[in-house]
Structures are given as C-alpha cells and as structure tokens.
Amino acid sequence: MIDTAKLDQILPLVEKPGRYIGNELGCVKKSQDLPIRFLFAFPDVYEVGMSHLGSTILYHLTNEREDTYAERTYAPFPDMQEQMIKAGIPLYSLETYTEASAFDIIGFNLSYEMCYTTVLSMLDLAGIPLLAADRKDSPIIMAGGTCTYNPEPLADFIDLFVIGEGEEVNNELLDLYAEHKRKGLDKQAFLKDASAIPGVYVPSLVEVTYHEDGTVAKIAGENLPVRKRFIENMDTAYYPEKLIVPNVEIVHDRVVLEIFRGCTRGCRFCQAGFIYRPVREKNLETLMAQAHRLIAASGYDEMSLSSLSSGDYSCIEELSVRLLDELKDKHVSPSLPSLRVDSFQKEYAQKMQNARKSGFTFAPEAGTQRLRDVINKNVTEEDILRGVGYAFESGASTVKLYFMIGLPTETFEDLDGMVELVGKIRDVYYKLPKEQRNGMLKINVSASSFVPKPFTPFQWEPQNDTELLHEKQRYLREKFKGMKGVRFAHHETPISFLEAVFARGDRRLGKVLLYARQAGSQFDSWQDHFNLDWYTEAFEKAGIDPKFYAYRERSLDELMPWDHIHCGVTNEFMLRELRRAKAGKTTPDCRQGCLRCGFEGVCGK
Amino acid sequence: MRICVKFSREGFSKYLAHLDMQRMFVRAIKRADLPAKYSAGFNPHMNISFAYPLGVGIETRGDYLEFFTTEDIDIAAAEQALRLQMPEGFGVQAMGELDEKTGKLMALTQQAEYRLEGFCPEFAAWVQAFLQKDSYMVERERKGKVRTIDIRPMVKECVFLEDGAIRLRVDNSGSASLNPTLLLKAAAKESGKDEMRARIIRMELYTVTEDGALQPITALFA
C-alpha cells in the first residue's frame, strides 16, 4: 500500500482531487489475500476511463471470480503526476491504494491510438520497465480494446493482447494464470501457454521480417492467425447488476444500457462496423430488466443506450416508448444517441424532444451523394432534410452535423456539397412558420479528418496529407463564414496524421513511441498536452518516415502488419467493398440479404 | 414533509467539491427510494439544499441538508435506508422533520464549531497571540475581489483541548463567516512560511434562538 498520509499531503495541491480517491459506491471490496490481483488500467483520466462500458463490464465480471480481486487505476493528470513523483508515490489502485507494481496482471484498455504514450507514462509512474524484454518479476502487462486489432505498434511493450470481446477469454486467461501461479510462475512458460488460447496474441512469440522497401515480408509464429473472440448470445452474456457510481462528474455520467453489438450498415470508413460483427441484439425484456436494475442500484437520473447505431435496434420504438413510460415516475430521462438520419422518425423526434432538451445530431459524413455512395453511407439528402425537418417541427433549433474530410476520391465539389447541404438545412428551418421556430437556428458543423483504419475496405488507401487537409479546412471555413448561425469546427490535423501512422503501423514504431514518451509525450489526444515536435524528433531518431505509414497507397497484395490477426470479416469481402467503392456502388444493409462477409452461418443464429 | 439530514464526511471524501457532494446525495436519496419532491418545469430536479457549503479538504461530523417529500414518511426507516446508501467516508448522523414555517436551513445557520488537529507548534502560538487581540485584519479574496476584513470578532470561542486539538466556534452565516483555513493562512503569512496545515473537522452547526441561546440544528427537529 502506498503512504496515504503522503497522498493526503499532495491532494490539496492538484486539480479535481476527487478523481484520485476511489472508494466510490459500488466499487468492489475484497480480501487482498486472494491468489490473483488484477489491475484494470485505463490510459486516460478518471472521467474518461470511468465512462468506458467495456471496462465496467470486465471489472465486475472479473470480481465475480472467487480467486481474483480486480481493481482500477487511471492516468493521473500531469499536475498529479508531478506531485506523485515529488512525494515518491507510484501509480496505485483506487480500491486499496496498492502500488500497481504489486499486482499479478495489469490490463490496459486501448480505445484509441493516441493513448499509447499514456500507457507508457503509466508504466513509468508504476516503476515498471517499459520494454517487455526488460521485465522479469514485474506484473504481466496485457491489453485489450479496439486498437488491439492492430497491436503491432505496442508489440515491444505489452506481454499479451486479447483480441475481441473479453468476457470469456479473460476468464480462460485467469484460469491459466492461476494454474501457473500455483506451480510457481514462469512468465515465459505462461505466455507460451496463453498464446494457445484462441484470441490471445503474444507478440514476443511472433517474428516479423521486412522487405527492402520497408513493407512486411513475413509474419511467423505458432498459433497464427489469432482470431478475435466474441460472445454469441447477448441475452445470457454477463452484464453487471451494479455500477460504480463515481463521486465526481464523469463524461458519461449516467446508466449506459448496451442494446446490441455489431452493425449491419457497412459504412466503408468505419472500423467498428467491421470488427464488431456479427450483430447480436439483446431482447427487449433483457434490456428492460437491466435498465430497472441499474437505475435502482445507481440512483442516476439519466440513461443512454449504447450501440453502433441504436436506431437500427429491431425493437427500438417499443424500447424507447417503454423506457420513457416506465422511467418517468422514477425521474429518469433516457436519451437516444447516434441516431442514423434515415432511421429518424417523426414520433421519435417528438418523444425525444419531450425527454431531453438537447440538440439533434446527424452524421451525413460526406457532402455529396456521389461521395456518400463511395463510403457506403446509405443516406440521401432527402433522408437528411426529412430528419432535420422532424427535429425542427418538434422544437429543435440546434443541430449538429458530422462530416469527414479527406475521404477517398474526395474533391472540392464534395466540400461545396457540404456547404449546400447546410444551406438547405437552413432553408428547411426558415421555411417553417415563425411561431413554430424556436429562436435562432444554430448549426454546428464538425469536420474530422479521415483516418484509414485496418480491417476496413479503405485500409489500402492513403490519407490526405496535412497540407491538403489544411487547404480543405480553410476552404470550408471561408465558405461557412458568411452563413449566420453556422459554427464550423475541425480536428487538429497533426493528431489525425499520427493516428493514421499508428493505426496502420508495424512494430518498428515501438521505438518512436518510446522516444516520444522519453521526450514527454502523453495525453496526446488532449490538445494542451500534445506536442508534435516530440514525435517529429522521435521519428527522426528512430530513422522512420511516418509518411510511409500515413500517405502511402498499399498495393492490394501487400502483407499488412496486422494480417496475422483475424476479425472474422474476410479479406475477399474487404476487396470487394473497395472495388465497389471505387466504382461508386453502394452495398445494401446486410439485413436485407446476407453479403457473405465471413460471418455467414454465425450471424443471426 | 420537510426533512433534514445531519451528515458526516471523513477521510478522503473531504476532497469532493460541493457540487459533487450534492449529486452524491441526490443519487443516495433516489437509491434509498425516498419520495423526494422534484421541481416543476422542463427539466425537473430534486431540490436539496445544504445548510452551508463545505470547503474542499474540510471534514465534517455535523453538516446538514434539507429536502421535501411528496408524502409523509417514517423518519427512522428513512434514516436507516439513506444510511445504507452512503458511499465510503459519508455517514448519516441523524434525520428529523423541520417545521415548514421556519426559515431555510441556510438562514437558520449562524455559527459553526470546528476541531483543528495536527497543526505545528507555531500555529498554536500564533492562535494564543491572536486571541489576545481585539482586532485582526486580513485580506480575503472572494469572486476575484480582495477585501480587508476583521476576523477576530468572528471567533466566538477558542479552546485548547487536552488532546492537543483546538475547539473553535466561529461566525458562519450569510453575513459573516470564517473559514478556519484563513487562520492557517494568516498564521503562515505572519511566520513567513509558505503554508501551514491542519486537519479541520466541522463538528456542528448552530442556530441562535430568539432569546440569544445557541442551539445545534438538531434541536429544531420536531
């Protein structure tokens, strides 16, 4: 245990000390003498990490085990880190204030590429050597989450990766660990046995060689490919009865009800749409029971639904009506995020407006039908205008629009399309009789920069270079300037660039992460903490050209650094989708007919 | 029914901000399934109000909050139900009914008693000297404005206890209130130190009756 008297000395000196004290309602209290001590580590601040549903599920699930005590830790913000280092306090768990280095296993969640250096900074703060090869008696460092589908950039640092959903494989791993620990743990022997578990990837047991041009020549090792794990039946899948109710306000400070996994849409830019297949819904009764239980156990007054496209849930209308009706007396208001514009119904809009006074969000992603067809975002301008029309009629006066720039085949005409679309949305509003309008219209237009991701049909595509993205941003800013009530925001291009590098990177990038960390990088998704120079110098020092990863168009037969990881959707399907994209052909939602993406036979069972 | 809760917060839970604590109590009351009254309007919310905000870093064994219920409740049962919903570090000391005709808790609260522990000998000496004075001017910053105020008259009682702690009773109302950290700051400044620290525990909040007698808020419970 760390010296809590010292902690008491430094907490008054940092911002939001409430995030470092733990012991929230619902946090698990157990004996510290259990055979396995497991630490869930989230490489971002408490408010972000505590909002992550997957970690919540796995935390409670792991604590169901009689032989394991699972605890949590989050990345202390730099002000807290500074005080901790000064006071000699290492990274610690929020349940028992135990040093991270005293745990058997530390499991990191990797939700986005820009958290990688924060993983390293947490290891630093824990006093654990960064390189897996340098670690002898320290905890097993594992990682799971979205980014592990291409785990290669972190291969030097992580002992083992879990690919896919963790509910089953984590338990299999812990069973194996318990067995090894009883015999006296030999880390290498454990890792070798672990690599035989489906869904477990041990990078140190895999060798990668390269061609002279820098592309991957061969990926060799046992137990390859590693196939992602997923839960077949969501109704019988574990879902916690209780939540940890945080003491400080977190990002998603509400009950989060997961309604299904996977997505049938097949938007070609969307990694989640491919890696989380197949679609598995929970049935309505399961959901209602979970909603009531979690509300009673938490005391929250808000609830949101979680999925990739909640409007696509087969009983979404019945679910919303029942939630609105049954939660009203409990003073809980449900909200329905990430609505697809084409599934947006009028009644819905009204109900939602009654439920929560918030804005409406639409994600056309691209400005012209041509480009929307390329990316297979199957919405038409008509759908969008009808959707905002309903929203306006039911009293909304703020809409958020999400676009991407830099999509494959994009031209400036597509940008003009965005501007025209925004103009038409304004027309819809101002055509309403004045008494129906709810004040000045506000349109928040956000344009993020497209990042080609592995396991998408665009994985072979180059990213727009920074200069071109800047030009497109400037172009749009100029165009939107004259439009009253329109606010235009865009992402920082250097961050998108690095995201593109690490998303499709190989294990040689480990050096870059190490050098960037040594220079000071961490919290790279936080504007205030991000420093491009640290990365630029790190690339130079490592002798690596980042453009090779971000801007290069891959040939279709190139071996990808992640080709030994299988997400279940076949390469043939991805290639077919790429060809259709290039031809401007859409692919229908696969609920209208199986497209044989690789999950035929499993899907819809 | 107008319900008043006397609560404690000790240990690291002292690091929660006022808004966080308010949110915590709203959720606890919901979990305890007490029929709390909600505000009318578009976004109804549970109305709970505190007798006096508690600064970050200060513990308490005697703070109060109030809320209304939509129906009469069994107070002993409600007290037990709420106690079970307290996160670690928080406690329910007492629950009672307040007369709906008496003013808001915040207006009733006049003085606060604190216990100060674990301070340095220099602070003790400074307090001794301070008590000999009739007046002690300090600068206090509030909402960006710096004002010079006399804190000596705000100290009503200050006793050195046998266990080495200080019992301190001070003004604590809307018109005049003294946070004990101001004493630590003043002492540090006068001794040329960067800072002085102490464990500060609010022990009780008092109201003053019409005849001038001092009464803990619990005395108002029906």
Interface residues (C-beta under 8 A of the other chain):
Chain A: T4 L7 D8 Q9 L11 P12 K16 P17 G18 Y20 I21 G22 N23 E24 L25 V245 N247 V248 E249 A296 A297 S298 G299 Y300 D301 K330 H331 K357
Chain B: F12 S13 Y15 L16 A17 L19 D20 R23 M24 V26 R27 A28 I29 K30 R31 D33 Y38 F42 N43 P44 H45 M46 V56 G57 Q85 M86 P87 E88 G89 R197
